[in-house]
Amino acid sequence: MPFMPHFGEFTALLVAFFWTITALSFSRASRSIGSLHVNLLRLLLAFIFLGVLLLVRTGSFLPIQNSTSSWLWLSLSGLIGFVVGDYCLFKSYEYVSARISMLVMALAPPIAAITGYFILKETFTLMNLGGMFITLMGIALVVLDKPTADESDEKPSLSFKSSYPIRGLLLALGGAAGQGVGLVLSKLGMQQYDPFASTQIRVITGIIGFSIIIILSGKIKNFRDAFKNKPAIGLVTLGAIFGPFLGVSLSLLSIKYTSTGIASTIMAIVPVLIIPPSILLFKEKVTKKEIIGAILAVLGVALFFI
């Protein structure tokens, strides 16, 4: 039993802060060495961090205590969440802007909730559903109003179909589906096992998956050259600590004490949390709609604690 009320919800909120740091770190590193290389590097670093932690806690570098069934479900979760989901998300940036991709990624919580309803038989109160809706509304409002340099000359449109390539939207939807379904499969595979050990299993699958992609795409030399970029490696290291290591592990801890739909909705406020550092660190301007969206998202999260 958790030692405090709403432990799962508070942990999910902490994960959202961690993933904000990760998003800032990985986005800058990706501009230097490429998103595919960042994906593999972050998982390799996370594998080492998790291994050392497990060695101290359990005496084994690898998660040998997990059952075969746990390995199967967590590996499937890593394949769908890390490899398919993240690959689709980064690939979507080639067709639509990050702003649109992040908006579509906000569909991950309802996808997780629907998947959890059918697979885990999870239920929600009316208040929970209201919180999910308000949070998603706030996120959508913020992300839709987030201007980007490459879209500054575009005419506003309420229809994605007429304004953005279907391929990009479908890839972003694949990223959202990967994150949502992967989280549910994680809960199914983690069971009573350690969240950090369970995360390492997912990471191992991700490493194998992205290694295969890099080999098949003929980018092995580019991957080796990425290690020469020390500033980028530093950013990847920071992102790996707060992302695949602490962030993903705590996300599994969160769904151990609350439903996947609630946890993933709280974690989905990253596009809102990223606004303050964007103002303070990158001197970006914030519109009234973004402020309203942030307030709505916070109110939505607050409903989970009532």
C-alpha positions, 0 to 999 in steps of 0.5 A: 500500500502507498504511504500517502493518499493519491500516491499514484497521482502525485507520482504521475505529476512528478513524471510530468515535470521530469518529462518536461526536462527530458523534452527540452534536453532531447529536442536540443540534442536531436538538432545536433546529432539526429533524433534516431541516434538520440533515441538509441543513446538515451536507452543505452544510458538508461540501461546502464543507470537502471542496471547499477541501481538494480545491482545495488538494490538486488545484487543483480545488474539484470532483472532476473527476478521477473517471470517469463510472462512478465518479460513477455508483456514488458518486452511487448510494451517496450516494442510498442511504446519505445520503438513503434511509438517513439519512431512514429512520433519523431517520423511525424516531424518530417510531415507536420510541425511538432505543435501538431504532433504534440496535439495528436499525442494528447490522444494517448491518455484516452487511448490508454483509458480505453485500452485499460478498460478492455484489457484491465477492466479499469473503471472511472468515476464521473469526476475522473472523466471530467478531469481527463476531458478538462486536462485534454482541453487545456493541453489542446488549447495551449498546443494549438496556439503555440506558434512555430517559425515554419507555420507563421505564414500559414492560414488558420484552419479548423480542419486538419484534413485540409491543412496538414498531410494525412501521413504526418497525422497518422504517424503522430497518432501512431506515437500516441497509440504506442504510448497509450497501449504501451503503458497498459501493457506495462501494467499488465507485465509489471504485476508485483515486480519492481518498477525499475526492473520492469523498465529495464526490460522495456529498455532492452527491447527498445535498444534492440529495436532501434539498433536494428533500425540504425543497422538497416538504415546504414547509419552506424557510422553516423551513430559512432560520430555522435559520441564526438559531440560532447554538448549533445551527449551531455544533453542526452545524458540529462534527458536519459536520467529524467526520461527512460530512467526516472521518468519511465520507472516512476510512470510504472510506479504511478500506474501501480497505484492508480489507473492507466487512464488517470496516470497518463492524463496527468503525465500528458500536461508536459506541453503546458509545463514546458511553457515556463522554461520556454519563457525563462530560458528561451524568452518566448512570448506566451499568448492569453490562450496559452495561459487559459490552457495552462489554467484549464489543465491544472484544474483538470489535474486538480479533479483527480485529487478531489 
